Amino acid sequence: MNNMSLDEKIGQLILGQLKGNELNKEMKEFIMKYRLGGYRFSGENIENLPQVTKFISDVKRFCEENSIKEPIFGADQEGGTLSVFENLLSQFPSTMALGATTDVKLAYDEGNVIGYELSNLGIDMAFAPVADLNLQKNNPVIGVRSFGDNPEKVSKFCIKFAKGLNDGGVLNSAKHFPGHGNTTADSHIGLAENSFSEKEIRDIEIKPFIKLIENGIDTIMVSHVIYKNIEKNKIPASMSKIIITDILRNELKYNGVIISDDMEMGAILKKYPIEEAVVKFLLAGGDMALVNGTKEAQIKAVEGIKEAVKLGIISEERINQSVERILKLKSKAKKLKINKKSPRKKTEEVIKDISEKALTLYSDNKKLLPIKKNLKLLLLLPESINMTEADTSGNKINKFGVYLKEKIKNVDIITYKLNENLLGDSDILKKIEKSDILIQGILNGMRFKNQIEFINNISSKIDTIAITLRDPYELKLFSKDITAIAAYSQDDITMKSLAKAITEKFEFNFILPVKI
């Protein structure tokens, strides 16, 4: 660090994003001038796996040839609903599905696979695990990205998952400190507020982070949520000295790298210019500001820090503290790649185990399961859409109908829009009259309640099976005569396991990972 200029040190404090999917002249000029500490991979950087490997290799080689500190490449590859590489890498059931298995060994195995696949591409860090407890049924952004709502259980899963990532060859990052699960707003869009008392936050939401710190978590990502009963100034956690320095650094003794959530989220940009937001984050005690929108915003962030140093707002000594932590982190990243362990189990086996152990039978009062092979079925499936900016699950087609037809031949399949008036759809109503059993997939029924209204109304006319394809909270809203199953996910293997589960003798799980 001693031979680094102040400008080089300042660059280390930004986790930016390169625009494009190959190293070009404009990109080289940007890298040379600003020398950022790292870059987050997003969809626009990804075409195919050989291209990703070459892109990262080209950037790192360019940095080495020009005496630039090698940047960290990170990716939102949580497994489940937020997986930036989508079908290019292994597709796992949602994080909540993993939590539903109650098998922490599977958490290690999934983390190990994800880490190994990322490491082979040249990625250095996974922005995972999600250590948030999903405590609000209407939480729009966490939901099935969480392992559950029990602090002790979530802690155990997070620890194993984080260890798996490390053993696979990448750094890990616990998010979103001190907890984003007790909110009903999406910080990608606007400010979210946590109404818990300080005692509740400490006793419940922070627990997984404490356990992860005790087990050597590499980085912690701080949320943009307002914790009004801790930070009386009602500023986001990412700008709060009380939360970052007083609690995370001093009280919890965390000495690793603290990363902000994306500074270009609506929660920040609607109230703060990017250069002001980044400076406030650093003054609060943070190390690396995530700036993942425009190139102009990344430049403003760097220039904002330079100006703050020039004006004496931030000291070079303060910058040195963060740079020292960042360089130490980069050193660990290299060691992890050298010592990475290949997964102990076949990936397909891990995914199958998770999907089968997660499937939760909530009710089957009419004993409809397993479904007799000679019956005529009507399958209603909702369209797949991304529910938030932190969601990639809507980019693929639900194949449950394909797998169900492999088990039972006489199946009609209809796809409906989430806001559709199903009771007014004459085609659906006619097909119900000619069917023996209705199976309906429910997606975010707490938000799109027309699905609940329809299935409860129609269940008096036909034997009905409801499958929650994401959040399980709507299970308790179904009529008692409806057979209800929680799948937590729409990935291919889960849908294949589901088709097997409802048509054969199958050992369901009976315990939900959250209270409903």
Secondary structure as a PSIPRED ss2 file (coil, helix, strand):
# PSIPRED VFORMAT (PSIPRED V4.0)

   1 M C   1.000  0.000  0.000
   2 N C   1.000  0.000  0.000
   3 N C   1.000  0.000  0.000
   4 M C   1.000  0.000  0.000
   5 S C   1.000  0.000  0.000
   6 L H   0.000  1.000  0.000
   7 D H   0.000  1.000  0.000
   8 E H   0.000  1.000  0.000
   9 K H   0.000  1.000  0.000
  10 I H   0.000  1.000  0.000
  11 G H   0.000  1.000  0.000
  12 Q H   0.000  1.000  0.000
  13 L C   1.000  0.000  0.000
  14 I E   0.000  0.000  1.000
  15 L E   0.000  0.000  1.000
  16 G E   0.000  0.000  1.000
  17 Q C   1.000  0.000  0.000
  18 L C   1.000  0.000  0.000
  19 K C   1.000  0.000  0.000
  20 G C   1.000  0.000  0.000
  21 N C   1.000  0.000  0.000
  22 E C   1.000  0.000  0.000
  23 L C   1.000  0.000  0.000
  24 N C   1.000  0.000  0.000
  25 K H   0.000  1.000  0.000
  26 E H   0.000  1.000  0.000
  27 M H   0.000  1.000  0.000
  28 K H   0.000  1.000  0.000
  29 E H   0.000  1.000  0.000
  30 F H   0.000  1.000  0.000
  31 I H   0.000  1.000  0.000
  32 M H   0.000  1.000  0.000
  33 K H   0.000  1.000  0.000
  34 Y H   0.000  1.000  0.000
  35 R C   1.000  0.000  0.000
  36 L C   1.000  0.000  0.000
  37 G C   1.000  0.000  0.000
  38 G E   0.000  0.000  1.000
  39 Y E   0.000  0.000  1.000
  40 R E   0.000  0.000  1.000
  41 F E   0.000  0.000  1.000
  42 S C   1.000  0.000  0.000
  43 G H   0.000  1.000  0.000
  44 E H   0.000  1.000  0.000
  45 N H   0.000  1.000  0.000
  46 I C   1.000  0.000  0.000
  47 E C   1.000  0.000  0.000
  48 N C   1.000  0.000  0.000
  49 L H   0.000  1.000  0.000
  50 P H   0.000  1.000  0.000
  51 Q H   0.000  1.000  0.000
  52 V H   0.000  1.000  0.000
  53 T H   0.000  1.000  0.000
  54 K H   0.000  1.000  0.000
  55 F H   0.000  1.000  0.000
  56 I H   0.000  1.000  0.000
  57 S H   0.000  1.000  0.000
  58 D H   0.000  1.000  0.000
  59 V H   0.000  1.000  0.000
  60 K H   0.000  1.000  0.000
  61 R H   0.000  1.000  0.000
  62 F H   0.000  1.000  0.000
  63 C H   0.000  1.000  0.000
  64 E H   0.000  1.000  0.000
  65 E H   0.000  1.000  0.000
  66 N C   1.000  0.000  0.000
  67 S C   1.000  0.000  0.000
  68 I C   1.000  0.000  0.000
  69 K C   1.000  0.000  0.000
  70 E C   1.000  0.000  0.000
  71 P C   1.000  0.000  0.000
  72 I E   0.000  0.000  1.000
  73 F E   0.000  0.000  1.000
  74 G E   0.000  0.000  1.000
  75 A E   0.000  0.000  1.000
  76 D C   1.000  0.000  0.000
  77 Q E   0.000  0.000  1.000
  78 E E   0.000  0.000  1.000
  79 G E   0.000  0.000  1.000
  80 G C   1.000  0.000  0.000
  81 T C   1.000  0.000  0.000
  82 L E   0.000  0.000  1.000
  83 S E   0.000  0.000  1.000
  84 V C   1.000  0.000  0.000
  85 F C   1.000  0.000  0.000
  86 E H   0.000  1.000  0.000
  87 N H   0.000  1.000  0.000
  88 L H   0.000  1.000  0.000
  89 L C   1.000  0.000  0.000
  90 S C   1.000  0.000  0.000
  91 Q C   1.000  0.000  0.000
  92 F C   1.000  0.000  0.000
  93 P C   1.000  0.000  0.000
  94 S C   1.000  0.000  0.000
  95 T H   0.000  1.000  0.000
  96 M H   0.000  1.000  0.000
  97 A H   0.000  1.000  0.000
  98 L H   0.000  1.000  0.000
  99 G H   0.000  1.000  0.000
 100 A H   0.000  1.000  0.000
 101 T C   1.000  0.000  0.000
 102 T C   1.000  0.000  0.000
 103 D C   1.000  0.000  0.000
 104 V H   0.000  1.000  0.000
 105 K H   0.000  1.000  0.000
 106 L H   0.000  1.000  0.000
 107 A H   0.000  1.000  0.000
 108 Y H   0.000  1.000  0.000
 109 D H   0.000  1.000  0.000
 110 E H   0.000  1.000  0.000
 111 G H   0.000  1.000  0.000
 112 N H   0.000  1.000  0.000
 113 V H   0.000  1.000  0.000
 114 I H   0.000  1.000  0.000
 115 G H   0.000  1.000  0.000
 116 Y H   0.000  1.000  0.000
 117 E H   0.000  1.000  0.000
 118 L H   0.000  1.000  0.000
 119 S H   0.000  1.000  0.000
 120 N H   0.000  1.000  0.000
 121 L H   0.000  1.000  0.000
 122 G C   1.000  0.000  0.000
 123 I C   1.000  0.000  0.000
 124 D C   1.000  0.000  0.000
 125 M E   0.000  0.000  1.000
 126 A E   0.000  0.000  1.000
 127 F C   1.000  0.000  0.000
 128 A C   1.000  0.000  0.000
 129 P C   1.000  0.000  0.000
 130 V E   0.000  0.000  1.000
 131 A C   1.000  0.000  0.000
 132 D C   1.000  0.000  0.000
 133 L C   1.000  0.000  0.000
 134 N C   1.000  0.000  0.000
 135 L C   1.000  0.000  0.000
 136 Q C   1.000  0.000  0.000
 137 K C   1.000  0.000  0.000
 138 N C   1.000  0.000  0.000
 139 N C   1.000  0.000  0.000
 140 P C   1.000  0.000  0.000
 141 V C   1.000  0.000  0.000
 142 I C   1.000  0.000  0.000
 143 G H   0.000  1.000  0.000
 144 V H   0.000  1.000  0.000
 145 R H   0.000  1.000  0.000
 146 S C   1.000  0.000  0.000
 147 F C   1.000  0.000  0.000
 148 G C   1.000  0.000  0.000
 149 D C   1.000  0.000  0.000
 150 N C   1.000  0.000  0.000
 151 P H   0.000  1.000  0.000
 152 E H   0.000  1.000  0.000
 153 K H   0.000  1.000  0.000
 154 V H   0.000  1.000  0.000
 155 S H   0.000  1.000  0.000
 156 K H   0.000  1.000  0.000
 157 F H   0.000  1.000  0.000
 158 C H   0.000  1.000  0.000
 159 I H   0.000  1.000  0.000
 160 K H   0.000  1.000  0.000
 161 F H   0.000  1.000  0.000
 162 A H   0.000  1.000  0.000
 163 K H   0.000  1.000  0.000
 164 G H   0.000  1.000  0.000
 165 L H   0.000  1.000  0.000
 166 N H   0.000  1.000  0.000
 167 D H   0.000  1.000  0.000
 168 G H   0.000  1.000  0.000
 169 G C   1.000  0.000  0.000
 170 V C   1.000  0.000  0.000
 171 L E   0.000  0.000  1.000
 172 N C   1.000  0.000  0.000
 173 S E   0.000  0.000  1.000
 174 A E   0.000  0.000  1.000
 175 K E   0.000  0.000  1.000
 176 H E   0.000  0.000  1.000
 177 F E   0.000  0.000  1.000
 178 P C   1.000  0.000  0.000
 179 G C   1.000  0.000  0.000
 180 H C   1.000  0.000  0.000
 181 G C   1.000  0.000  0.000
 182 N C   1.000  0.000  0.000
 183 T C   1.000  0.000  0.000
 184 T C   1.000  0.000  0.000
 185 A C   1.000  0.000  0.000
 186 D C   1.000  0.000  0.000
 187 S C   1.000  0.000  0.000
 188 H C   1.000  0.000  0.000
 189 I C   1.000  0.000  0.000
 190 G C   1.000  0.000  0.000
 191 L C   1.000  0.000  0.000
 192 A C   1.000  0.000  0.000
 193 E E   0.000  0.000  1.000
 194 N E   0.000  0.000  1.000
 195 S C   1.000  0.000  0.000
 196 F C   1.000  0.000  0.000
 197 S C   1.000  0.000  0.000
 198 E H   0.000  1.000  0.000
 199 K H   0.000  1.000  0.000
 200 E H   0.000  1.000  0.000
 201 I H   0.000  1.000  0.000
 202 R H   0.000  1.000  0.000
 203 D H   0.000  1.000  0.000
 204 I H   0.000  1.000  0.000
 205 E H   0.000  1.000  0.000
 206 I C   1.000  0.000  0.000
 207 K H   0.000  1.000  0.000
 208 P H   0.000  1.000  0.000
 209 F H   0.000  1.000  0.000
 210 I H   0.000  1.000  0.000
 211 K H   0.000  1.000  0.000
 212 L H   0.000  1.000  0.000
 213 I H   0.000  1.000  0.000
 214 E H   0.000  1.000  0.000
 215 N C   1.000  0.000  0.000
 216 G C   1.000  0.000  0.000
 217 I C   1.000  0.000  0.000
 218 D C   1.000  0.000  0.000
 219 T E   0.000  0.000  1.000
 220 I E   0.000  0.000  1.000
 221 M E   0.000  0.000  1.000
 222 V E   0.000  0.000  1.000
 223 S C   1.000  0.000  0.000
 224 H C   1.000  0.000  0.000
 225 V C   1.000  0.000  0.000
 226 I E   0.000  0.000  1.000
 227 Y E   0.000  0.000  1.000
 228 K C   1.000  0.000  0.000
 229 N C   1.000  0.000  0.000
 230 I C   1.000  0.000  0.000
 231 E C   1.000  0.000  0.000
 232 K C   1.000  0.000  0.000
 233 N C   1.000  0.000  0.000
 234 K C   1.000  0.000  0.000
 235 I C   1.000  0.000  0.000
 236 P E   0.000  0.000  1.000
 237 A H   0.000  1.000  0.000
 238 S H   0.000  1.000  0.000
 239 M H   0.000  1.000  0.000
 240 S C   1.000  0.000  0.000
 241 K H   0.000  1.000  0.000
 242 I H   0.000  1.000  0.000
 243 I H   0.000  1.000  0.000
 244 I H   0.000  1.000  0.000
 245 T H   0.000  1.000  0.000
 246 D H   0.000  1.000  0.000
 247 I H   0.000  1.000  0.000
 248 L H   0.000  1.000  0.000
 249 R H   0.000  1.000  0.000
 250 N H   0.000  1.000  0.000
 251 E H   0.000  1.000  0.000
 252 L C   1.000  0.000  0.000
 253 K C   1.000  0.000  0.000
 254 Y C   1.000  0.000  0.000
 255 N C   1.000  0.000  0.000
 256 G C   1.000  0.000  0.000
 257 V E   0.000  0.000  1.000
 258 I E   0.000  0.000  1.000
 259 I E   0.000  0.000  1.000
 260 S E   0.000  0.000  1.000
 261 D C   1.000  0.000  0.000
 262 D C   1.000  0.000  0.000
 263 M C   1.000  0.000  0.000
 264 E C   1.000  0.000  0.000
 265 M C   1.000  0.000  0.000
 266 G H   0.000  1.000  0.000
 267 A H   0.000  1.000  0.000
 268 I H   0.000  1.000  0.000
 269 L H   0.000  1.000  0.000
 270 K C   1.000  0.000  0.000
 271 K C   1.000  0.000  0.000
 272 Y C   1.000  0.000  0.000
 273 P C   1.000  0.000  0.000
 274 I H   0.000  1.000  0.000
 275 E H   0.000  1.000  0.000
 276 E H   0.000  1.000  0.000
 277 A H   0.000  1.000  0.000
 278 V H   0.000  1.000  0.000
 279 V H   0.000  1.000  0.000
 280 K H   0.000  1.000  0.000
 281 F H   0.000  1.000  0.000
 282 L H   0.000  1.000  0.000
 283 L H   0.000  1.000  0.000
 284 A H   0.000  1.000  0.000
 285 G C   1.000  0.000  0.000
 286 G C   1.000  0.000  0.000
 287 D C   1.000  0.000  0.000
 288 M E   0.000  0.000  1.000
 289 A E   0.000  0.000  1.000
 290 L E   0.000  0.000  1.000
 291 V C   1.000  0.000  0.000
 292 N C   1.000  0.000  0.000
 293 G C   1.000  0.000  0.000
 294 T C   1.000  0.000  0.000
 295 K H   0.000  1.000  0.000
 296 E H   0.000  1.000  0.000
 297 A H   0.000  1.000  0.000
 298 Q H   0.000  1.000  0.000
 299 I H   0.000  1.000  0.000
 300 K H   0.000  1.000  0.000
 301 A H   0.000  1.000  0.000
 302 V H   0.000  1.000  0.000
 303 E H   0.000  1.000  0.000
 304 G H   0.000  1.000  0.000
 305 I H   0.000  1.000  0.000
 306 K H   0.000  1.000  0.000
 307 E H   0.000  1.000  0.000
 308 A H   0.000  1.000  0.000
 309 V H   0.000  1.000  0.000
 310 K H   0.000  1.000  0.000
 311 L C   1.000  0.000  0.000
 312 G C   1.000  0.000  0.000
 313 I C   1.000  0.000  0.000
 314 I C   1.000  0.000  0.000
 315 S C   1.000  0.000  0.000
 316 E H   0.000  1.000  0.000
 317 E H   0.000  1.000  0.000
 318 R H   0.000  1.000  0.000
 319 I H   0.000  1.000  0.000
 320 N H   0.000  1.000  0.000
 321 Q H   0.000  1.000  0.000
 322 S H   0.000  1.000  0.000
 323 V H   0.000  1.000  0.000
 324 E H   0.000  1.000  0.000
 325 R H   0.000  1.000  0.000
 326 I H   0.000  1.000  0.000
 327 L H   0.000  1.000  0.000
 328 K H   0.000  1.000  0.000
 329 L H   0.000  1.000  0.000
 330 K H   0.000  1.000  0.000
 331 S H   0.000  1.000  0.000
 332 K H   0.000  1.000  0.000
 333 A H   0.000  1.000  0.000
 334 K H   0.000  1.000  0.000
 335 K H   0.000  1.000  0.000
 336 L H   0.000  1.000  0.000
 337 K H   0.000  1.000  0.000
 338 I H   0.000  1.000  0.000
 339 N C   1.000  0.000  0.000
 340 K C   1.000  0.000  0.000
 341 K C   1.000  0.000  0.000
 342 S C   1.000  0.000  0.000
 343 P C   1.000  0.000  0.000
 344 R C   1.000  0.000  0.000
 345 K C   1.000  0.000  0.000
 346 K C   1.000  0.000  0.000
 347 T H   0.000  1.000  0.000
 348 E H   0.000  1.000  0.000
 349 E H   0.000  1.000  0.000
 350 V H   0.000  1.000  0.000
 351 I H   0.000  1.000  0.000
 352 K H   0.000  1.000  0.000
 353 D H   0.000  1.000  0.000
 354 I H   0.000  1.000  0.000
 355 S H   0.000  1.000  0.000
 356 E H   0.000  1.000  0.000
 357 K H   0.000  1.000  0.000
 358 A H   0.000  1.000  0.000
 359 L C   1.000  0.000  0.000
 360 T E   0.000  0.000  1.000
 361 L E   0.000  0.000  1.000
 362 Y E   0.000  0.000  1.000
 363 S E   0.000  0.000  1.000
 364 D C   1.000  0.000  0.000
 365 N C   1.000  0.000  0.000
 366 K C   1.000  0.000  0.000
 367 K C   1.000  0.000  0.000
 368 L C   1.000  0.000  0.000
 369 L C   1.000  0.000  0.000
 370 P C   1.000  0.000  0.000
 371 I C   1.000  0.000  0.000
 372 K C   1.000  0.000  0.000
 373 K C   1.000  0.000  0.000
 374 N C   1.000  0.000  0.000
 375 L C   1.000  0.000  0.000
 376 K C   1.000  0.000  0.000
 377 L E   0.000  0.000  1.000
 378 L E   0.000  0.000  1.000
 379 L E   0.000  0.000  1.000
 380 L E   0.000  0.000  1.000
 381 L E   0.000  0.000  1.000
 382 P E   0.000  0.000  1.000
 383 E C   1.000  0.000  0.000
 384 S C   1.000  0.000  0.000
 385 I C   1.000  0.000  0.000
 386 N C   1.000  0.000  0.000
 387 M C   1.000  0.000  0.000
 388 T C   1.000  0.000  0.000
 389 E C   1.000  0.000  0.000
 390 A C   1.000  0.000  0.000
 391 D C   1.000  0.000  0.000
 392 T C   1.000  0.000  0.000
 393 S H   0.000  1.000  0.000
 394 G H   0.000  1.000  0.000
 395 N H   0.000  1.000  0.000
 396 K C   1.000  0.000  0.000
 397 I C   1.000  0.000  0.000
 398 N C   1.000  0.000  0.000
 399 K C   1.000  0.000  0.000
 400 F H   0.000  1.000  0.000
 401 G H   0.000  1.000  0.000
 402 V H   0.000  1.000  0.000
 403 Y H   0.000  1.000  0.000
 404 L H   0.000  1.000  0.000
 405 K H   0.000  1.000  0.000
 406 E H   0.000  1.000  0.000
 407 K H   0.000  1.000  0.000
 408 I C   1.000  0.000  0.000
 409 K C   1.000  0.000  0.000
 410 N C   1.000  0.000  0.000
 411 V E   0.000  0.000  1.000
 412 D E   0.000  0.000  1.000
 413 I E   0.000  0.000  1.000
 414 I E   0.000  0.000  1.000
 415 T E   0.000  0.000  1.000
 416 Y E   0.000  0.000  1.000
 417 K C   1.000  0.000  0.000
 418 L C   1.000  0.000  0.000
 419 N C   1.000  0.000  0.000
 420 E C   1.000  0.000  0.000
 421 N C   1.000  0.000  0.000
 422 L H   0.000  1.000  0.000
 423 L H   0.000  1.000  0.000
 424 G H   0.000  1.000  0.000
 425 D C   1.000  0.000  0.000
 426 S H   0.000  1.000  0.000
 427 D H   0.000  1.000  0.000
 428 I H   0.000  1.000  0.000
 429 L H   0.000  1.000  0.000
 430 K H   0.000  1.000  0.000
 431 K H   0.000  1.000  0.000
 432 I H   0.000  1.000  0.000
 433 E H   0.000  1.000  0.000
 434 K C   1.000  0.000  0.000
 435 S C   1.000  0.000  0.000
 436 D C   1.000  0.000  0.000
 437 I E   0.000  0.000  1.000
 438 L E   0.000  0.000  1.000
 439 I E   0.000  0.000  1.000
 440 Q E   0.000  0.000  1.000
 441 G E   0.000  0.000  1.000
 442 I E   0.000  0.000  1.000
 443 L C   1.000  0.000  0.000
 444 N C   1.000  0.000  0.000
 445 G C   1.000  0.000  0.000
 446 M C   1.000  0.000  0.000
 447 R C   1.000  0.000  0.000
 448 F C   1.000  0.000  0.000
 449 K C   1.000  0.000  0.000
 450 N H   0.000  1.000  0.000
 451 Q H   0.000  1.000  0.000
 452 I H   0.000  1.000  0.000
 453 E H   0.000  1.000  0.000
 454 F H   0.000  1.000  0.000
 455 I H   0.000  1.000  0.000
 456 N H   0.000  1.000  0.000
 457 N H   0.000  1.000  0.000
 458 I H   0.000  1.000  0.000
 459 S C   1.000  0.000  0.000
 460 S C   1.000  0.000  0.000
 461 K C   1.000  0.000  0.000
 462 I C   1.000  0.000  0.000
 463 D E   0.000  0.000  1.000
 464 T E   0.000  0.000  1.000
 465 I E   0.000  0.000  1.000
 466 A E   0.000  0.000  1.000
 467 I E   0.000  0.000  1.000
 468 T E   0.000  0.000  1.000
 469 L C   1.000  0.000  0.000
 470 R C   1.000  0.000  0.000
 471 D C   1.000  0.000  0.000
 472 P C   1.000  0.000  0.000
 473 Y H   0.000  1.000  0.000
 474 E H   0.000  1.000  0.000
 475 L H   0.000  1.000  0.000
 476 K H   0.000  1.000  0.000
 477 L H   0.000  1.000  0.000
 478 F C   1.000  0.000  0.000
 479 S C   1.000  0.000  0.000
 480 K C   1.000  0.000  0.000
 481 D C   1.000  0.000  0.000
 482 I C   1.000  0.000  0.000
 483 T E   0.000  0.000  1.000
 484 A E   0.000  0.000  1.000
 485 I E   0.000  0.000  1.000
 486 A E   0.000  0.000  1.000
 487 A C   1.000  0.000  0.000
 488 Y C   1.000  0.000  0.000
 489 S C   1.000  0.000  0.000
 490 Q C   1.000  0.000  0.000
 491 D C   1.000  0.000  0.000
 492 D H   0.000  1.000  0.000
 493 I H   0.000  1.000  0.000
 494 T H   0.000  1.000  0.000
 495 M H   0.000  1.000  0.000
 496 K H   0.000  1.000  0.000
 497 S H   0.000  1.000  0.000
 498 L H   0.000  1.000  0.000
 499 A H   0.000  1.000  0.000
 500 K H   0.000  1.000  0.000
 501 A H   0.000  1.000  0.000
 502 I H   0.000  1.000  0.000
 503 T H   0.000  1.000  0.000
 504 E C   1.000  0.000  0.000
 505 K C   1.000  0.000  0.000
 506 F C   1.000  0.000  0.000
 507 E C   1.000  0.000  0.000
 508 F C   1.000  0.000  0.000
 509 N E   0.000  0.000  1.000
 510 F C   1.000  0.000  0.000
 511 I C   1.000  0.000  0.000
 512 L C   1.000  0.000  0.000
 513 P C   1.000  0.000  0.000
 514 V C   1.000  0.000  0.000
 515 K C   1.000  0.000  0.000
 516 I C   1.000  0.000  0.000
